[in-house]
Amino acid sequence: MDSVPVIDIAPFLDGTAKGEAAVAQAVDGACSMLGFLIIAGHGVPDNLIDDMRGVSFAYFDRPTEEKLTLRMPPDRYRGYISLGSEALSYSLDEESPPDFKESFSIGPVDPPDDAYHRAAAPAKFFAPNLWPESVPGFRPVWEAYYREMERVATTLMRIFAVGLGMDKHYFDDKVDRHITNFSVLHY
């Protein structure tokens, strides 16, 4: 495999046994041979992708002082991280120049109000998101996009299950209470 394959997952979404098997085989091959793949046919609406780019650029175009009002607090991975305040090497206890990026991050947007999600240990993973009010449409677009990414991630887990020779829904109850953060990086 000389390049990262682009795999159309639409046949898997169609739900036919033949389509599911073909996509799962292609994904399994890409993961086994290279470890990377690009997906197409995921069903995320183009207009939502465009809207996501638009509101994200609009946010990053705001004045730094305004963005800092949503600075990421120390107890959760939500909010704004300013330009130059992180470096990947810091996680390895190595010194380096800071990364030349800023970012904004959210977590799950629809956590259930139940004992698990309110418990002390997972509570920080389901903490409320921070939202800029100065960018029209930011919150609804980000929430819609996050939900689409949840859907795509669930589909990918089902593809992986089929590719591994398991029942398509094998991972469903293993990812249903995920703590996934979503970040947009601006370089």
N, CA, C and O atoms as a DFTB+ gen file, in Angstrom:
748 C
 N C O
     1  1       0.858      -1.173       0.000
     2  2       0.000       0.000       0.000
     3  2       0.900       1.231       0.000
     4  3       1.630       1.468       0.962
     5  1       0.851       2.011      -1.071
     6  2       1.741       3.153      -1.238
     7  2       1.156       4.472      -0.771
     8  3       1.882       5.455      -0.620
     9  1      -0.149       4.502      -0.540
    10  2      -0.772       5.750      -0.113
    11  2      -1.929       5.436       0.825
    12  3      -2.375       4.294       0.931
    13  1      -2.395       6.456       1.489
    14  2      -3.525       6.286       2.403
    15  2      -4.779       6.082       1.559
    16  3      -5.125       6.941       0.749
    17  1      -5.466       4.947       1.743
    18  2      -6.642       4.676       0.922
    19  2      -7.848       5.514       1.334
    20  3      -8.041       5.820       2.511
    21  1      -8.643       5.872       0.348
    22  2      -9.923       6.534       0.577
    23  2     -10.991       5.454       0.436
    24  3     -11.133       4.844      -0.624
    25  1     -11.735       5.226       1.505
    26  2     -12.729       4.160       1.513
    27  2     -14.120       4.764       1.633
    28  3     -14.416       5.504       2.572
    29  1     -14.962       4.436       0.671
    30  2     -16.354       4.892       0.673
    31  2     -17.141       3.971       1.589
    32  3     -17.295       2.785       1.295
    33  1     -17.645       4.512       2.707
    34  2     -18.380       3.684       3.660
    35  2     -19.889       3.682       3.405
    36  3     -20.641       3.058       4.155
    37  1     -20.338       4.378       2.348
    38  2     -21.771       4.424       2.036
    39  2     -22.383       3.035       1.875
    40  3     -23.502       2.820       2.342
    41  1     -21.694       2.072       1.229
    42  2     -22.306       0.738       1.131
    43  2     -22.560       0.091       2.499
    44  3     -23.493      -0.699       2.643
    45  1     -21.749       0.414       3.486
    46  2     -21.989      -0.101       4.836
    47  2     -23.241       0.554       5.419
    48  3     -24.061      -0.105       6.058
    49  1     -23.374       1.844       5.192
    50  2     -24.547       2.568       5.700
    51  2     -25.836       2.096       5.042
    52  3     -26.911       2.195       5.634
    53  1     -25.731       1.584       3.818
    54  2     -26.918       1.069       3.131
    55  2     -27.486      -0.159       3.825
    56  3     -28.666      -0.469       3.662
    57  1     -26.657      -0.867       4.605
    58  2     -27.132      -1.968       5.423
    59  2     -27.240      -3.332       4.758
    60  3     -27.768      -4.269       5.358
    61  1     -26.754      -3.459       3.539
    62  2     -26.802      -4.784       2.915
    63  2     -25.610      -5.603       3.393
    64  3     -24.539      -5.053       3.650
    65  1     -25.792      -6.901       3.511
    66  2     -24.708      -7.774       3.970
    67  2     -23.499      -7.673       3.059
    68  3     -22.362      -7.649       3.530
    69  1     -23.738      -7.614       1.759
    70  2     -22.644      -7.525       0.794
    71  2     -21.877      -6.203       0.960
    72  3     -20.647      -6.189       0.965
    73  1     -22.621      -5.094       1.095
    74  2     -21.987      -3.789       1.270
    75  2     -21.219      -3.699       2.575
    76  3     -20.101      -3.183       2.611
    77  1     -21.819      -4.201       3.648
    78  2     -21.138      -4.185       4.942
    79  2     -19.848      -4.989       4.890
    80  3     -18.815      -4.544       5.391
    81  1     -19.902      -6.165       4.288
    82  2     -18.716      -7.023       4.211
    83  2     -17.607      -6.382       3.383
    84  3     -16.435      -6.433       3.759
    85  1     -17.977      -5.780       2.260
    86  2     -16.976      -5.168       1.384
    87  2     -16.275      -3.997       2.074
    88  3     -15.052      -3.874       2.007
    89  1     -17.051      -3.141       2.734
    90  2     -16.454      -1.992       3.423
    91  2     -15.591      -2.472       4.580
    92  3     -14.474      -1.990       4.765
    93  1     -16.106      -3.423       5.363
    94  2     -15.337      -3.940       6.501
    95  2     -14.025      -4.561       6.039
    96  3     -12.996      -4.395       6.694
    97  1     -14.053      -5.271       4.923
    98  2     -12.833      -5.885       4.396
    99  2     -11.835      -4.809       3.964
   100  3     -10.639      -4.936       4.225
   101  1     -12.315      -3.761       3.311
   102  2     -11.428      -2.677       2.877
   103  2     -10.818      -1.949       4.073
   104  3      -9.626      -1.639       4.072
   105  1     -11.632      -1.678       5.089
   106  2     -11.133      -0.993       6.285
   107  2     -10.144      -1.883       7.022
   108  3      -9.093      -1.412       7.459
   109  1     -10.469      -3.165       7.165
   110  2      -9.555      -4.097       7.827
   111  2      -8.213      -4.141       7.090
   112  3      -7.155      -4.146       7.719
   113  1      -8.262      -4.172       5.775
   114  2      -7.031      -4.184       4.992
   115  2      -6.202      -2.924       5.211
   116  3      -4.984      -2.995       5.375
   117  1      -6.865      -1.775       5.213
   118  2      -6.151      -0.515       5.417
   119  2      -5.536      -0.455       6.815
   120  3      -4.391      -0.034       6.980
   121  1      -6.300      -0.875       7.809
   122  2      -5.792      -0.832       9.184
   123  2      -4.669      -1.841       9.400
   124  3      -3.722      -1.568      10.138
   125  1      -4.767      -2.996       8.764
   126  2      -3.744      -4.034       8.915
   127  2      -2.456      -3.700       8.168
   128  3      -1.360      -3.974       8.657
   129  1      -2.593      -3.114       6.994
   130  2      -1.423      -2.862       6.152
   131  2      -0.733      -1.524       6.443
   132  3       0.494      -1.437       6.433
   133  1      -1.523      -0.501       6.697
   134  2      -0.959       0.838       6.837
   135  2      -1.270       1.471       8.185
   136  3      -0.435       2.172       8.756
   137  1      -2.463       1.224       8.687
   138  2      -2.862       1.819       9.959
   139  2      -3.593       3.135       9.807
   140  3      -3.939       3.770      10.803
   141  1      -3.834       3.555       8.579
   142  2      -4.525       4.812       8.311
   143  2      -5.521       4.617       7.178
   144  3      -5.361       3.731       6.338
   145  1      -6.544       5.450       7.168
   146  2      -7.485       5.471       6.068
   147  2      -8.220       6.807       6.079
   148  3      -8.263       7.508       7.090
   149  1      -8.778       7.128       4.960
   150  2      -9.644       8.300       4.819
   151  2     -10.999       7.762       4.433
   152  3     -11.099       6.870       3.591
   153  1     -12.062       8.303       5.049
   154  2     -13.387       7.821       4.689
   155  2     -14.128       8.842       3.841
   156  3     -13.969      10.053       3.998
   157  1     -14.930       8.320       2.950
   158  2     -15.856       9.110       2.133
   159  2     -17.215       8.445       2.286
   160  3     -17.317       7.347       2.833
   161  1     -18.240       9.102       1.811
   162  2     -19.571       8.519       1.871
   163  2     -20.121       8.403       3.275
   164  3     -20.966       7.549       3.544
   165  1     -19.654       9.250       4.168
   166  2     -20.034       9.195       5.580
   167  2     -21.399       9.795       5.868
   168  3     -21.976       9.550       6.927
   169  1     -21.916      10.574       4.937
   170  2     -23.244      11.148       5.109
   171  2     -23.309      12.450       5.883
   172  3     -24.403      12.949       6.144
   173  1     -22.167      13.016       6.260
   174  2     -22.180      14.314       6.938
   175  2     -22.506      15.359       5.876
   176  3     -21.792      15.469       4.880
   177  1     -23.573      16.124       6.076
   178  2     -23.972      17.094       5.050
   179  2     -22.883      18.136       4.769
   180  3     -22.276      18.681       5.691
   181  1     -22.650      18.400       3.489
   182  2     -21.658      19.400       3.096
   183  2     -21.940      20.765       3.707
   184  3     -21.016      21.481       4.094
   185  1     -23.223      21.126       3.795
   186  2     -23.535      22.447       4.345
   187  2     -23.179      22.526       5.830
   188  3     -22.819      23.598       6.316
   189  1     -23.274      21.408       6.560
   190  2     -22.870      21.420       7.964
   191  2     -21.354      21.561       8.080
   192  3     -20.864      22.282       8.949
   193  1     -20.619      20.888       7.223
   194  2     -19.153      21.022       7.213
   195  2     -18.776      22.473       6.914
   196  3     -17.907      23.040       7.577
   197  1     -19.421      23.065       5.926
   198  2     -19.160      24.471       5.586
   199  2     -19.514      25.394       6.751
   200  3     -18.756      26.308       7.075
   201  1     -20.665      25.155       7.379
   202  2     -21.076      25.976       8.528
   203  2     -20.083      25.843       9.684
   204  3     -19.767      26.820      10.363
   205  1     -19.602      24.622       9.895
   206  2     -18.629      24.385      10.969
   207  2     -17.356      25.180      10.715
   208  3     -16.824      25.816      11.625
   209  1     -16.876      25.144       9.496
   210  2     -15.693      25.939       9.154
   211  2     -15.968      27.430       9.370
   212  3     -15.152      28.153       9.943
   213  1     -17.132      27.867       8.898
   214  2     -17.458      29.292       8.976
   215  2     -17.514      29.822      10.399
   216  3     -16.891      30.839      10.704
   217  1     -18.258      29.141      11.282
   218  2     -18.365      29.640      12.654
   219  2     -17.047      29.478      13.405
   220  3     -16.740      30.275      14.292
   221  1     -16.268      28.463      13.063
   222  2     -14.978      28.272      13.734
   223  2     -13.996      29.374      13.339
   224  3     -13.328      29.948      14.199
   225  1     -13.907      29.669      12.043
   226  2     -13.053      30.781      11.619
   227  2     -13.536      32.097      12.226
   228  3     -12.723      32.928      12.629
   229  1     -14.844      32.288      12.292
   230  2     -15.382      33.518      12.888
   231  2     -14.962      33.637      14.348
   232  3     -14.643      34.729      14.821
   233  1     -14.963      32.516      15.060
   234  2     -14.530      32.556      16.462
   235  2     -13.042      32.900      16.553
   236  3     -12.657      33.783      17.319
   237  1     -12.214      32.215      15.785
   238  2     -10.778      32.462      15.878
   239  2     -10.397      33.862      15.397
   240  3      -9.321      34.355      15.737
   241  1     -11.256      34.505      14.618
   242  2     -11.012      35.880      14.184
   243  2     -11.343      36.910      15.271
   244  3     -11.021      38.088      15.117
   245  1     -11.977      36.486      16.356
   246  2     -12.336      37.405      17.439
   247  2     -11.060      37.879      18.140
   248  3     -10.018      37.231      18.033
   249  1     -11.138      39.004      18.854
   250  2      -9.962      39.492      19.589
   251  2      -9.510      38.483      20.660
   252  3     -10.327      37.793      21.270
   253  1      -8.215      38.422      20.864
   254  2      -7.655      37.482      21.845
   255  2      -8.280      37.670      23.220
   256  3      -8.607      36.690      23.888
   257  1      -8.448      38.908      23.648
   258  2      -9.014      39.165      24.978
   259  2     -10.397      38.528      25.119
   260  3     -10.744      37.996      26.174
   261  1     -11.171      38.589      24.053
   262  2     -12.508      37.987      24.083
   263  2     -12.413      36.466      24.155
   264  3     -13.138      35.831      24.921
   265  1     -11.526      35.887      23.362
   266  2     -11.382      34.430      23.368
   267  2     -10.901      33.941      24.727
   268  3     -11.299      32.866      25.176
   269  1     -10.057      34.712      25.375
   270  2      -9.530      34.317      26.684
   271  2     -10.608      34.268      27.766
   272  3     -10.396      33.659      28.814
   273  1     -11.741      34.890      27.535
   274  2     -12.834      34.787      28.520
   275  2     -13.373      33.362      28.602
   276  3     -14.055      33.005      29.563
   277  1     -13.067      32.553      27.595
   278  2     -13.483      31.147      27.593
   279  2     -12.269      30.225      27.717
   280  3     -12.277      29.097      27.225
   281  1     -11.223      30.730      28.386
   282  2      -9.999      29.947      28.581
   283  2     -10.332      28.622      29.261
   284  3     -11.152      28.561      30.178
   285  1      -9.684      27.580      28.796
   286  2      -9.931      26.245      29.338
   287  2      -9.600      26.217      30.828
   288  3      -8.484      26.548      31.228
   289  1     -10.577      25.820      31.648
   290  2     -10.307      25.722      33.086
   291  2      -9.454      24.486      33.389
   292  3      -9.393      23.562      32.578
   293  1      -8.797      24.466      34.552
   294  2      -7.904      23.342      34.861
   295  2      -8.626      22.019      35.135
   296  3      -8.001      20.959      35.096
   297  1      -9.921      22.066      35.409
   298  2     -10.624      20.847      35.818
   299  2     -11.374      20.134      34.691
   300  3     -12.025      19.119      34.937
   301  1     -11.294      20.642      33.474
   302  2     -11.995      19.982      32.367
   303  2     -11.414      20.432      31.039
   304  3     -10.808      21.499      30.938
   305  1     -11.607      19.612      30.032
   306  2     -11.081      19.925      28.708
   307  2     -12.193      20.574      27.878
   308  3     -12.760      19.953      26.978
   309  1     -12.486      21.823      28.198
   310  2     -13.531      22.589      27.528
   311  2     -13.042      24.023      27.363
   312  3     -12.490      24.605      28.297
   313  1     -13.242      24.586      26.190
   314  2     -12.939      25.988      26.008
   315  2     -11.741      26.261      25.121
   316  3     -11.349      25.446      24.286
   317  1     -11.174      27.439      25.335
   318  2     -10.156      28.009      24.459
   319  2      -8.753      27.764      25.011
   320  3      -8.509      27.903      26.209
   321  1      -7.845      27.401      24.122
   322  2      -6.423      27.319      24.439
   323  2      -5.726      28.294      23.493
   324  3      -5.836      28.187      22.271
   325  1      -5.013      29.238      24.080
   326  2      -4.434      30.322      23.287
   327  2      -3.189      29.899      22.527
   328  3      -2.551      28.889      22.826
   329  1      -2.877      30.707      21.543
   330  2      -1.721      30.514      20.685
   331  2      -0.459      30.404      21.527
   332  3      -0.189      31.266      22.364
   333  1       0.309      29.353      21.310
   334  2       1.598      29.199      21.973
   335  2       1.556      28.709      23.405
   336  3       2.591      28.702      24.071
   337  1       0.401      28.300      23.907
   338  2       0.338      27.876      25.312
   339  2       0.478      26.369      25.490
   340  3       0.465      25.879      26.619
   341  1       0.610      25.631      24.401
   342  2       0.795      24.189      24.470
   343  2       1.958      23.790      23.575
   344  3       2.320      24.494      22.632
   345  1       2.531      22.633      23.904
   346  2       3.528      22.006      23.033
   347  2       3.406      20.510      23.232
   348  3       3.381      20.028      24.364
   349  1       3.333      19.788      22.156
   350  2       3.201      18.341      22.235
   351  2       4.322      17.734      23.077
   352  3       4.095      16.771      23.810
   353  1       5.500      18.277      22.977
   354  2       6.639      17.712      23.701
   355  2       6.472      17.815      25.217
   356  3       7.093      17.046      25.951
   357  1       5.643      18.754      25.705
   358  2       5.437      18.884      27.144
   359  2       4.898      17.580      27.729
   360  3       5.215      17.236      28.868
   361  1       4.083      16.847      26.954
   362  2       3.525      15.587      27.451
   363  2       4.609      14.525      27.615
   364  3       4.397      13.512      28.282
   365  1       5.761      14.756      27.011
   366  2       6.895      13.831      27.124
   367  2       7.962      14.382      28.063
   368  3       9.076      13.860      28.122
   369  1       7.617      15.443      28.799
   370  2       8.559      16.116      29.700
   371  2       9.805      16.599      28.968
   372  3      10.911      16.551      29.505
   373  1       9.613      17.064      27.740
   374  2      10.708      17.603      26.950
   375  2      10.455      19.081      26.692
   376  3       9.308      19.516      26.588
   377  1      11.515      19.833      26.593
   378  2      11.416      21.245      26.277
   379  2      11.409      21.448      24.768
   380  3      12.137      20.777      24.038
   381  1      10.589      22.368      24.315
   382  2      10.568      22.733      22.902
   383  2       9.827      24.054      22.778
   384  3       9.178      24.496      23.726
   385  1       9.921      24.678      21.631
   386  2       9.101      25.866      21.420
   387  2       7.621      25.461      21.467
   388  3       7.284      24.323      21.139
   389  1       6.753      26.364      21.863
   390  2       5.325      26.028      21.911
   391  2       4.755      25.793      20.515
   392  3       5.281      26.279      19.514
   393  1       3.662      25.031      20.482
   394  2       2.956      24.796      19.220
   395  2       2.383      26.118      18.729
   396  3       1.913      26.933      19.522
   397  1       2.425      26.321      17.435
   398  2       1.936      27.557      16.843
   399  2       0.477      27.358      16.412
   400  3       0.156      27.349      15.223
   401  1      -0.393      27.199      17.413
   402  2      -1.814      26.989      17.153
   403  2      -2.621      27.475      18.349
   404  3      -2.112      27.629      19.459
   405  1      -3.877      27.705      18.081
   406  2      -4.855      27.920      19.138
   407  2      -5.964      26.921      18.882
   408  3      -6.080      26.387      17.779
   409  1      -6.783      26.662      19.897
   410  2      -7.834      25.670      19.711
   411  2      -9.045      25.982      20.582
   412  3      -8.978      26.761      21.532
   413  1     -10.147      25.346      20.220
   414  2     -11.368      25.414      21.016
   415  2     -11.900      23.999      21.107
   416  3     -11.949      23.285      20.106
   417  1     -12.303      23.585      22.313
   418  2     -12.719      22.198      22.539
   419  2     -14.031      22.113      23.294
   420  3     -14.346      22.942      24.148
   421  1     -14.787      21.075      22.947
   422  2     -16.011      20.739      23.666
   423  2     -16.001      19.248      23.968
   424  3     -15.176      18.494      23.452
   425  1     -16.938      18.845      24.817
   426  2     -17.139      17.436      25.115
   427  2     -18.554      17.049      24.742
   428  3     -19.220      17.771      24.000
   429  1     -19.027      15.909      25.250
   430  2     -20.363      15.437      24.890
   431  2     -21.426      16.538      25.051
   432  3     -21.427      17.295      26.022
   433  1     -22.324      16.593      24.065
   434  2     -23.320      17.666      24.061
   435  2     -24.679      17.243      24.606
   436  3     -25.500      18.099      24.933
   437  1     -24.925      15.972      24.707
   438  2     -26.227      15.508      25.187
   439  2     -26.088      14.444      26.266
   440  3     -26.744      13.406      26.175
   441  1     -25.251      14.663      27.294
   442  2     -25.108      13.590      28.283
   443  2     -26.421      13.399      29.052
   444  3     -27.071      14.372      29.434
   445  1     -26.799      12.151      29.272
   446  2     -28.018      11.900      30.034
   447  2     -27.874      12.386      31.478
   448  3     -26.763      12.474      32.002
   449  1     -28.962      12.687      32.091
   450  2     -28.963      13.084      33.500
   451  2     -29.273      11.842      34.331
   452  3     -30.399      11.640      34.786
   453  1     -28.237      11.014      34.517
   454  2     -28.410       9.793      35.291
   455  2     -27.247       9.647      36.274
   456  3     -26.314      10.450      36.271
   457  1     -27.314       8.628      37.100
   458  2     -26.322       8.444      38.164
   459  2     -24.902       8.329      37.613
   460  3     -23.979       8.913      38.181
   461  1     -24.709       7.596      36.528
   462  2     -23.364       7.435      35.967
   463  2     -22.772       8.783      35.570
   464  3     -21.639       9.094      35.939
   465  1     -23.518       9.572      34.833
   466  2     -23.004      10.829      34.308
   467  2     -22.839      11.899      35.379
   468  3     -22.110      12.869      35.172
   469  1     -23.506      11.738      36.519
   470  2     -23.362      12.684      37.623
   471  2     -22.352      12.219      38.664
   472  3     -21.973      13.004      39.533
   473  1     -21.906      10.968      38.605
   474  2     -20.980      10.428      39.606
   475  2     -19.678      11.215      39.621
   476  3     -19.302      11.825      38.620
   477  1     -19.007      11.198      40.735
   478  2     -17.793      12.003      40.912
   479  2     -16.729      11.698      39.871
   480  3     -16.177      12.621      39.271
   481  1     -16.429      10.425      39.643
   482  2     -15.335      10.080      38.724
   483  2     -15.598      10.541      37.296
   484  3     -14.742      11.220      36.728
   485  1     -16.736      10.211      36.681
   486  2     -16.924      10.643      35.294
   487  2     -17.465      12.063      35.147
   488  3     -17.520      12.584      34.033
   489  1     -17.860      12.694      36.241
   490  2     -18.536      13.992      36.139
   491  2     -17.724      15.028      35.363
   492  3     -18.288      15.788      34.576
   493  1     -16.412      15.067      35.575
   494  2     -15.613      16.076      34.859
   495  2     -15.598      15.823      33.362
   496  3     -15.412      16.753      32.576
   497  1     -15.792      14.566      32.957
   498  2     -15.808      14.250      31.542
   499  2     -17.116      14.690      30.874
   500  3     -17.191      14.796      29.650
   501  1     -18.133      14.941      31.684
   502  2     -19.426      15.373      31.164
   503  2     -19.772      16.781      31.645
   504  3     -20.940      17.167      31.689
   505  1     -18.751      17.527      31.999
   506  2     -18.939      18.905      32.459
   507  2     -19.562      19.741      31.346
   508  3     -19.409      19.428      30.165
   509  1     -20.254      20.789      31.722
   510  2     -20.865      21.650      30.695
   511  2     -19.815      22.244      29.757
   512  3     -18.695      22.554      30.162
   513  1     -20.200      22.389      28.525
   514  2     -19.334      23.036      27.543
   515  2     -19.390      24.542      27.724
   516  3     -20.350      25.082      28.272
   517  1     -18.357      25.203      27.259
   518  2     -18.296      26.663      27.239
   519  2     -18.630      27.105      25.827
   520  3     -18.218      26.467      24.859
   521  1     -19.380      28.200      25.703
   522  2     -19.823      28.640      24.375
   523  2     -19.610      30.138      24.190
   524  3     -20.002      30.927      25.050
   525  1     -18.996      30.537      23.083
   526  2     -18.907      31.968      22.778
   527  2     -20.270      32.492      22.333
   528  3     -20.941      31.876      21.505
   529  1     -20.660      33.603      22.874
   530  2     -21.951      34.191      22.494
   531  2     -21.819      35.203      21.370
   532  3     -22.818      35.631      20.792
   533  1     -20.578      35.589      21.057
   534  2     -20.369      36.647      20.065
   535  2     -20.377      36.134      18.626
   536  3     -20.346      36.933      17.689
   537  1     -20.416      34.832      18.440
   538  2     -20.412      34.271      17.083
   539  2     -21.782      33.650      16.831
   540  3     -22.086      32.585      17.369
   541  1     -22.604      34.298      16.025
   542  2     -23.948      33.765      15.762
   543  2     -23.904      32.340      15.208
   544  3     -23.152      32.047      14.278
   545  1     -24.708      31.473      15.785
   546  2     -24.827      30.105      15.310
   547  2     -23.752      29.152      15.782
   548  3     -23.807      27.963      15.467
   549  1     -22.767      29.641      16.533
   550  2     -21.645      28.794      16.936
   551  2     -22.127      27.536      17.667
   552  3     -21.819      26.417      17.254
   553  1     -22.871      27.721      18.738
   554  2     -23.273      26.565      19.545
   555  2     -24.127      25.560      18.761
   556  3     -23.800      24.373      18.777
   557  1     -25.194      25.969      18.081
   558  2     -25.987      24.953      17.379
   559  2     -25.207      24.228      16.277
   560  3     -25.426      23.039      16.043
   561  1     -24.309      24.934      15.608
   562  2     -23.514      24.290      14.558
   563  2     -22.547      23.290      15.181
   564  3     -22.441      22.159      14.707
   565  1     -21.846      23.687      16.230
   566  2     -20.907      22.771      16.881
   567  2     -21.638      21.566      17.460
   568  3     -21.147      20.442      17.357
   569  1     -22.794      21.778      18.063
   570  2     -23.543      20.649      18.625
   571  2     -24.003      19.698      17.514
   572  3     -23.910      18.480      17.663
   573  1     -24.489      20.241      16.424
   574  2     -24.921      19.395      15.301
   575  2     -23.739      18.614      14.730
   576  3     -23.863      17.429      14.422
   577  1     -22.601      19.278      14.592
   578  2     -21.415      18.612      14.059
   579  2     -20.925      17.522      15.015
   580  3     -20.552      16.431      14.584
   581  1     -20.928      17.824      16.308
   582  2     -20.515      16.822      17.294
   583  2     -21.406      15.580      17.190
   584  3     -20.909      14.454      17.201
   585  1     -22.709      15.786      17.090
   586  2     -23.633      14.643      16.957
   587  2     -23.335      13.832      15.689
   588  3     -23.400      12.603      15.706
   589  1     -23.010      14.521      14.597
   590  2     -22.653      13.809      13.366
   591  2     -21.374      13.003      13.564
   592  3     -21.266      11.877      13.079
   593  1     -20.405      13.576      14.274
   594  2     -19.164      12.843      14.520
   595  2     -19.415      11.631      15.419
   596  3     -18.780      10.591      15.238
   597  1     -20.321      11.748      16.374
   598  2     -20.712      10.585      17.189
   599  2     -21.292       9.488      16.302
   600  3     -20.962       8.311      16.454
   601  1     -22.155       9.885      15.381
   602  2     -22.770       8.915      14.477
   603  2     -21.710       8.237      13.615
   604  3     -21.721       7.015      13.464
   605  1     -20.796       9.024      13.050
   606  2     -19.744       8.461      12.208
   607  2     -18.848       7.539      13.037
   608  3     -18.466       6.466      12.569
   609  1     -18.515       7.942      14.250
   610  2     -17.671       7.100      15.107
   611  2     -18.351       5.772      15.415
   612  3     -17.704       4.725      15.401
   613  1     -19.641       5.809      15.690
   614  2     -20.382       4.568      15.942
   615  2     -20.361       3.678      14.704
   616  3     -20.177       2.465      14.803
   617  1     -20.551       4.289      13.545
   618  2     -20.486       3.518      12.297
   619  2     -19.111       2.888      12.124
   620  3     -19.009       1.716      11.762
   621  1     -18.061       3.648      12.377
   622  2     -16.711       3.101      12.242
   623  2     -16.482       1.937      13.208
   624  3     -15.857       0.941      12.842
   625  1     -16.981       2.059      14.430
   626  2     -16.831       0.953      15.382
   627  2     -17.565      -0.288      14.883
   628  3     -17.103      -1.410      15.094
   629  1     -18.694      -0.095      14.231
   630  2     -19.434      -1.230      13.667
   631  2     -18.685      -1.834      12.484
   632  3     -18.680      -3.052      12.304
   633  1     -18.059      -0.991      11.686
   634  2     -17.240      -1.491      10.579
   635  2     -16.066      -2.295      11.134
   636  3     -15.760      -3.377      10.633
   637  1     -15.411      -1.769      12.166
   638  2     -14.296      -2.493      12.779
   639  2     -14.757      -3.854      13.297
   640  3     -14.071      -4.859      13.114
   641  1     -15.926      -3.881      13.947
   642  2     -16.440      -5.150      14.481
   643  2     -16.624      -6.175      13.367
   644  3     -16.193      -7.321      13.494
   645  1     -17.259      -5.763      12.283
   646  2     -17.472      -6.690      11.164
   647  2     -16.134      -7.123      10.584
   648  3     -15.944      -8.296      10.260
   649  1     -15.207      -6.181      10.455
   650  2     -13.881      -6.510       9.933
   651  2     -13.129      -7.494      10.810
   652  3     -12.281      -8.243      10.325
   653  1     -13.438      -7.496      12.099
   654  2     -12.805      -8.427      13.036
   655  2     -13.570      -9.738      13.163
   656  3     -13.202     -10.608      13.953
   657  1     -14.641      -9.873      12.376
   658  2     -15.431     -11.092      12.416
   659  2     -16.408     -11.160      13.574
   660  3     -16.847     -12.244      13.955
   661  1     -16.750     -10.017      14.133
   662  2     -17.677      -9.962      15.268
   663  2     -19.042      -9.473      14.801
   664  3     -19.202      -9.018      13.668
   665  1     -20.014      -9.574      15.689
   666  2     -21.324      -8.999      15.426
   667  2     -21.172      -7.491      15.235
   668  3     -20.389      -6.846      15.934
   669  1     -21.904      -6.949      14.312
   670  2     -21.823      -5.519      13.984
   671  2     -21.997      -4.634      15.216
   672  3     -21.391      -3.566      15.294
   673  1     -22.799      -5.053      16.159
   674  2     -23.096      -4.228      17.336
   675  2     -22.224      -4.565      18.546
   676  3     -22.516      -4.133      19.661
   677  1     -21.164      -5.328      18.329
   678  2     -20.324      -5.764      19.447
   679  2     -19.831      -4.594      20.304
   680  3     -19.842      -4.691      21.531
   681  1     -19.406      -3.502      19.688
   682  2     -18.827      -2.382      20.439
   683  2     -19.866      -1.373      20.927
   684  3     -19.514      -0.462      21.676
   685  1     -21.120      -1.503      20.532
   686  2     -22.129      -0.501      20.877
   687  2     -22.153      -0.178      22.368
   688  3     -22.145       0.993      22.747
   689  1     -22.183      -1.212      23.222
   690  2     -22.273      -0.962      24.666
   691  2     -20.916      -0.648      25.285
   692  3     -20.810      -0.484      26.501
   693  1     -19.899      -0.565      24.470
   694  2     -18.567      -0.207      24.960
   695  2     -18.220       1.248      24.630
   696  3     -17.254       1.797      25.160
   697  1     -19.010       1.859      23.758
   698  2     -18.753       3.251      23.383
   699  2     -19.961       4.152      23.631
   700  3     -19.958       5.317      23.232
   701  1     -20.978       3.628      24.278
   702  2     -22.202       4.405      24.453
   703  2     -22.098       5.468      25.537
   704  3     -22.962       6.341      25.624
   705  1     -21.064       5.415      26.360
   706  2     -20.867       6.447      27.389
   707  2     -19.482       7.070      27.213
   708  3     -18.755       7.293      28.180
   709  1     -19.143       7.343      25.964
   710  2     -17.821       7.873      25.647
   711  2     -17.630       9.260      26.253
   712  3     -18.586       9.954      26.598
   713  1     -16.372       9.629      26.365
   714  2     -16.013      10.934      26.929
   715  2     -15.286      11.777      25.880
   716  3     -14.455      12.620      26.218
   717  1     -15.598      11.547      24.633
   718  2     -14.886      12.144      23.525
   719  2     -14.896      13.667      23.551
   720  3     -15.945      14.300      23.667
   721  1     -13.712      14.228      23.441
   722  2     -13.557      15.668      23.260
   723  2     -13.446      15.945      21.771
   724  3     -12.924      15.137      21.003
   725  1     -13.940      17.086      21.391
   726  2     -13.839      17.531      20.005
   727  2     -13.159      18.880      19.994
   728  3     -13.596      19.807      20.677
   729  1     -12.095      18.997      19.225
   730  2     -11.330      20.244      19.167
   731  2     -11.153      20.691      17.733
   732  3     -10.989      19.877      16.824
   733  1     -11.190      21.991      17.550
   734  2     -10.815      22.591      16.275
   735  2      -9.531      23.352      16.527
   736  3      -9.444      24.176      17.438
   737  1      -8.530      23.059      15.700
   738  2      -7.219      23.705      15.810
   739  2      -7.116      24.782      14.743
   740  3      -7.554      24.601      13.607
   741  1      -6.534      25.895      15.127
   742  2      -6.336      27.010      14.208
   743  2      -4.857      27.359      14.193
   744  3      -4.312      27.848      15.183
   745  1      -4.215      27.103      13.061
   746  2      -2.779      27.373      12.912
   747  2      -2.558      28.700      12.250
   748  3      -1.414      29.102      12.038
